[in-house]
Amino acid sequence: MRFIDEVRVEVRGGNGGKGCSSFRREKYIPRGGPDGGDGGRGGHVIFVAAARKNTLQELYLRKRLIARNGQSGMGSDCHGKYGTDVVIEVPIGTIVKDEDGHILADMSHDGEEFFVARGGAGGMGNARFATSTNRAPRYCQPGMEGEQGIRYLELKLMADVGLVGLPNAGKSTLLARISNARPKIADYPFTTIKPMLGQVFMDDGDGFVVADIPGLIEGAHEGKGLGHRFLRHIERTAVLLHMVDAACEDGKPVREQIEEINGELEGYGDALLNKPKLLVFNKCDALLDEERAAIEEEIATMGLETYFISAVSGEGVQLLLHRIYEQVLNLRARLAKEAADKEADRIEAIEELNDSFEE
């Protein structure tokens, strides 16, 4: 399955059915009166966030989402049937935008629904217009048109931790060791050409989700290489793991590697640059003691929290995982407190409004 994270789609809600103008005509029942039924509502186009989805491929292939029209009303007070809704599952983290780029919905919870195009209301039949002074109305309403337009969908993966680094830094190897993901691993750059998600399970049964994006190169924030298109997938993460190849075969100094990635994050925007970061030196099993000491001395002035690991042998990985988990739990606690404070403010505002009505 291809990884599709951007889609342009045409949506159109169904038109409402027209009302019916009809009169009851039966033997022995003179002046039966109007009995025209209402038209049915047009179908909606609905997006539903689903945890089992991880790509927008279905919408990439369909292009147009058109709901059915409502059925027209009929005599004998029979109402028209509602148009069938078009319900599409999208991945959690999908953002829906209009043609002007305004965000209409940010679908961040499993089961969350968004009516992207509502169906038109059905027209009323002539039975609705009967009054004591107008007992035989001969008019009815047409159905209303459904909403329609162009919508742009953009997927931002819902992950707690994002892996960033230059190509061949060992991000995929680490992801495969700590999670249930099985990314492609090879000894050449850009083996990862699409974002990968992996679930990490901790000893308490809880865990977190890690996102590995394709390796960044200089100029990635301007569209070079594969990184720019996928940088948005780590905007929602709680912490970034900045992976550095400590045994770089090209001989590139570690400080230069670090500054190159930081430059790309800064070029993308503050959303990534200001995130909590852990500096992770991979392939430390290939370092001599004096080489490791030289690296520690070189980065001492940078003030970054640093870990030395080997994704292949597992050295230092457990210590890193526990630190990541601590960061993730802190973010979850902060978000929960913010949500609780917001709910408390809402309840307080409602109580104040009720008190003002009582007075």
Secondary structure, DSSP 8 states (H G I E B T S, - for coil): -----EEEEEEE----------B--BTTBTT--B----------EEEEEETT----HHHHHH-EEE-------BTTTB-------EEEEEETTEEEE-TT--EEEEE-STT-EEEEE--------GGGG--SS-SS-----------EEEEEEEE----SEEEEESTTSSHHHHHHHHSS------SSS----S-EEEEEE-TTS-EEEEEE-----TTGGGT-TTHHHHGGGGTT-SEEEEEEETT-TT---HHHHHHHHHHHHHHH-HHHHTS-EEEEEE-GGG--HHHHHHHHHHHGGG---EEE--TTT-TTHHHHHHHHHHHHHHHHHHHHHHHHHHHHHHHHHHHHHHHHHH-
